[in-house]
Amino acid sequence: MQWRGMRRVSAFAAIGIVLGGLMLLLAGCGHQAPQIPSQRKSNAPTVDSAQLALLQLNQQLAESADEAVWQAVQAQPESYALYEGNVWACILDAGDTDSPAPREGEEQVVRMRVSTLDGRLLEDSEGTYRIGKQELPKAIDANISEWHHGARVKIYAPWYAAFGITGTHAVPPYENVIIEIDIR
């Protein structure tokens, strides 16, 4: 007899649990409970160890390049000034200072003689370039508006402001260079 009473209570309890669950389910339909901040997914970018190592290596390479360029500049008899992009430049001939300096978007004929820091000639070329359109090395493109038509400028540039990690057909990757330019 005792078992019969327990079955009725358990049957009522089971029905109550099922009905209670259905009511909770229906009450919560269509609404998402707000999340507390600790449950939200982080949108912060993640950097894996390989990316971090690469960033540190590039930083070390850039610092080493800056030091090598600075040492080469200090050994020169001319006076050099620091320009944008950690570029050191000496104006050999100011050119026509009454004319306007080259402006962004303007086409400009530029002769470039590119050498290694120890003076080995890598390239001697002349071409027409659009200023500010990344057709010239950053060392020139970022600073050419400081100089005038007819100017001759000698530039000492670290690899990252010159021809970068890819180089060109004549300039190797990661090469710190001397660029002599004539703005025609």
C-alpha positions as CSV (number, residue, x, y, z in Angstrom):
1,M,0.0,0.0,0.0
2,Q,2.8,2.3,0.7
3,W,4.1,1.9,-2.8
4,R,0.8,3.0,-4.4
5,G,0.9,6.4,-2.6
6,M,4.5,6.9,-3.7
7,R,3.6,6.2,-7.3
8,R,0.9,8.9,-7.2
9,V,3.3,11.4,-5.8
10,S,5.9,10.6,-8.3
11,A,3.5,10.7,-11.2
12,F,2.3,14.1,-10.0
13,A,5.9,15.3,-9.6
14,A,6.8,14.1,-13.1
15,I,3.8,15.9,-14.6
16,G,4.7,19.0,-12.6
17,I,8.3,18.9,-13.8
18,V,7.2,18.5,-17.5
19,L,4.6,21.3,-17.2
20,G,7.1,23.6,-15.4
21,G,9.7,22.9,-18.1
22,L,7.2,23.7,-20.9
23,M,6.2,26.9,-19.2
24,L,9.8,28.0,-18.9
25,L,10.4,27.1,-22.5
26,L,7.4,29.1,-23.7
27,A,8.1,32.1,-21.5
28,G,11.7,32.3,-22.8
29,C,10.8,31.9,-26.5
30,G,12.2,34.7,-28.7
31,H,14.1,36.5,-25.9
32,Q,17.7,36.0,-25.3
33,A,18.9,36.6,-21.8
34,P,21.4,39.4,-21.5
35,Q,24.9,38.4,-21.0
36,I,27.0,39.7,-18.2
37,P,30.4,41.0,-19.4
38,S,32.4,38.0,-18.2
39,Q,30.3,35.8,-20.6
40,R,30.8,37.9,-23.7
41,K,33.3,36.8,-26.3
42,S,36.3,39.1,-26.5
43,N,36.7,41.1,-29.8
44,A,40.3,41.8,-29.0
45,P,42.7,40.7,-31.7
46,T,44.8,37.7,-30.8
47,V,48.4,37.5,-31.7
48,D,50.0,34.1,-31.9
49,S,53.6,33.5,-30.9
50,A,54.8,33.3,-34.5
51,Q,53.3,36.7,-35.3
52,L,54.8,38.2,-32.2
53,A,58.3,36.7,-33.0
54,L,58.0,38.1,-36.5
55,L,57.1,41.5,-35.3
56,Q,60.0,41.5,-32.9
57,L,62.4,40.3,-35.6
58,N,61.3,43.1,-37.9
59,Q,61.7,45.7,-35.1
60,Q,65.3,44.4,-34.5
61,L,66.1,44.5,-38.3
62,A,64.7,48.1,-38.5
63,E,66.8,49.2,-35.4
64,S,69.9,47.6,-36.9
65,A,69.3,49.3,-40.2
66,D,68.8,52.7,-38.5
67,E,72.1,52.2,-36.7
68,A,74.0,51.2,-39.9
69,V,72.6,54.2,-41.8
70,W,73.4,56.6,-38.9
71,Q,77.0,55.3,-38.8
72,A,77.4,55.8,-42.6
73,V,76.0,59.4,-42.3
74,Q,78.4,60.3,-39.5
75,A,81.3,59.2,-41.6
76,Q,80.4,61.8,-44.4
77,P,82.0,65.2,-44.7
78,E,78.7,66.8,-45.7
79,S,76.0,67.9,-43.3
80,Y,72.9,65.8,-43.3
81,A,69.4,66.5,-42.0
82,L,66.9,63.9,-40.7
83,Y,63.7,63.7,-42.8
84,E,60.5,61.7,-42.6
85,G,61.0,57.9,-42.4
86,N,64.4,58.0,-40.7
87,V,66.0,59.2,-43.9
88,W,69.1,61.4,-43.8
89,A,69.5,63.8,-46.7
90,C,72.0,66.4,-47.9
91,I,71.0,68.9,-50.5
92,L,73.9,69.1,-53.0
93,D,72.2,71.6,-55.2
94,A,69.0,73.4,-54.1
95,G,67.8,73.8,-57.7
96,D,65.3,76.5,-58.8
97,T,64.1,77.7,-55.4
98,D,61.8,80.2,-57.1
99,S,59.8,77.3,-58.7
100,P,57.2,75.4,-56.7
101,A,58.3,72.1,-55.1
102,P,56.8,68.9,-56.6
103,R,53.3,68.3,-55.3
104,E,51.3,65.1,-54.8
105,G,49.8,63.7,-58.0
106,E,52.2,65.7,-60.2
107,E,54.3,63.9,-62.7
108,Q,58.0,64.4,-62.1
109,V,61.1,63.3,-64.0
110,V,63.6,61.9,-61.4
111,R,67.1,60.4,-62.0
112,M,68.1,58.0,-59.3
113,R,71.5,56.5,-58.7
114,V,71.3,53.8,-56.0
115,S,74.3,52.5,-54.2
116,T,75.1,50.3,-51.2
117,L,76.3,52.0,-48.0
118,D,79.8,51.0,-49.0
119,G,79.4,52.8,-52.4
120,R,78.8,49.9,-54.8
121,L,76.5,51.1,-57.6
122,L,73.3,49.0,-57.9
123,E,71.1,51.0,-60.3
124,D,71.3,54.2,-62.3
125,S,67.9,55.1,-63.9
126,E,65.7,58.0,-64.9
127,G,62.0,57.9,-65.2
128,T,58.7,59.9,-64.9
129,Y,56.9,59.2,-61.6
130,R,53.7,60.5,-60.1
131,I,54.5,62.0,-56.7
132,G,52.6,60.4,-53.7
133,K,51.5,57.4,-55.7
134,Q,54.1,54.9,-54.3
135,E,55.9,54.8,-57.6
136,L,59.1,56.0,-55.9
137,P,60.8,54.6,-52.8
138,K,59.3,56.0,-49.6
139,A,62.5,57.8,-48.8
140,I,61.9,60.0,-51.9
141,D,58.2,60.0,-52.2
142,A,57.6,61.2,-48.6
143,N,60.2,64.0,-48.8
144,I,60.3,65.2,-52.4
145,S,57.9,68.1,-51.7
146,E,60.7,69.5,-49.5
147,W,63.0,70.0,-52.5
148,H,62.7,72.0,-55.8
149,H,62.9,71.3,-59.5
150,G,66.6,71.1,-60.5
151,A,67.6,69.9,-57.0
152,R,70.3,67.3,-56.4
153,V,69.9,65.4,-53.2
154,K,71.9,62.6,-51.6
155,I,69.8,60.4,-49.3
156,Y,70.9,57.7,-46.9
157,A,67.9,55.4,-46.4
158,P,67.3,52.2,-44.3
159,W,65.8,49.3,-46.3
160,Y,62.3,49.8,-45.0
161,A,62.2,53.4,-46.4
162,A,64.0,52.4,-49.6
163,F,63.2,49.1,-51.5
164,G,61.9,47.1,-48.6
165,I,61.8,43.3,-48.0
166,T,61.4,42.6,-51.7
167,G,64.0,44.8,-53.3
168,T,64.0,45.2,-57.1
169,H,65.7,43.5,-60.0
170,A,68.9,45.5,-59.1
171,V,68.5,46.2,-55.4
172,P,68.5,43.2,-53.0
173,P,65.9,42.8,-50.2
174,Y,66.7,44.5,-46.9
175,E,69.4,46.7,-48.5
176,N,70.2,50.0,-46.8
177,V,71.1,52.4,-49.6
178,I,72.4,55.7,-50.7
179,I,70.1,57.3,-53.3
180,E,71.3,60.3,-55.2
181,I,68.4,62.0,-57.0
182,D,68.2,64.8,-59.6
183,I,64.7,66.3,-59.8
184,R,64.3,67.4,-63.4
